[in-house]
Amino acid sequence: MTAAVAAALAWIWQWRENRRAWRQLAAVSERERQDIGVCRADIARQGRYDNGRYWPP
């Protein structure tokens, strides 16, 4: 496997893990999000930005 392919697969794997975490955060109650200091807008914003890269909705 070339280094470029390995890097691309690692990036895709990390992106999928991040998406899973964002979905889990979106599923918790408003009260739980307030407890950890995260609002729904933070989740949406983080979902579109990943390591400085913008992903349109």
C-alpha positions as CSV (number, residue, x, y, z in Angstrom):
1,M,0.0,0.0,0.0
2,T,1.4,3.4,-0.9
3,A,1.8,6.1,1.6
4,A,-0.8,8.3,-0.1
5,V,-3.4,5.5,-0.1
6,A,-2.6,4.8,3.6
7,A,-2.9,8.5,4.5
8,A,-6.2,8.7,2.6
9,L,-7.7,5.7,4.3
10,A,-6.5,7.0,7.7
11,W,-8.2,10.3,7.0
12,I,-11.4,8.7,5.9
13,W,-11.4,6.5,9.0
14,Q,-10.9,9.5,11.3
15,W,-13.6,11.5,9.5
16,R,-16.1,8.6,10.0
17,E,-15.2,8.4,13.7
18,N,-15.7,12.2,14.0
19,R,-19.1,11.9,12.3
20,R,-20.1,9.1,14.7
21,A,-19.2,11.3,17.7
22,W,-21.1,14.3,16.2
23,R,-24.2,12.1,15.8
24,Q,-23.9,10.9,19.4
25,L,-23.6,14.5,20.7
26,A,-26.6,15.5,18.6
27,A,-28.6,12.7,20.2
28,V,-28.1,13.7,23.8
29,S,-30.6,16.0,25.6
30,E,-30.2,19.8,25.7
31,R,-29.6,19.6,29.5
32,E,-26.7,17.1,29.0
33,R,-25.2,19.4,26.3
34,Q,-25.4,22.3,28.7
35,D,-23.6,20.3,31.4
36,I,-20.7,19.7,29.1
37,G,-20.8,23.2,27.6
38,V,-21.8,22.3,24.0
39,C,-24.7,23.8,22.1
40,R,-26.4,22.5,19.0
41,A,-24.7,25.2,16.9
42,D,-21.3,24.0,18.1
43,I,-22.1,20.5,16.9
44,A,-23.3,21.7,13.5
45,R,-20.3,23.9,13.1
46,Q,-17.9,21.2,14.0
47,G,-19.6,18.8,11.6
48,R,-18.7,21.1,8.7
49,Y,-15.2,21.8,9.8
50,D,-12.7,19.1,10.2
51,N,-9.0,20.0,10.8
52,G,-9.6,23.3,9.1
53,R,-11.3,21.8,6.1
54,Y,-14.8,23.0,5.2
55,W,-17.5,20.5,4.3
56,P,-20.6,22.1,2.9
57,P,-23.9,20.9,4.3
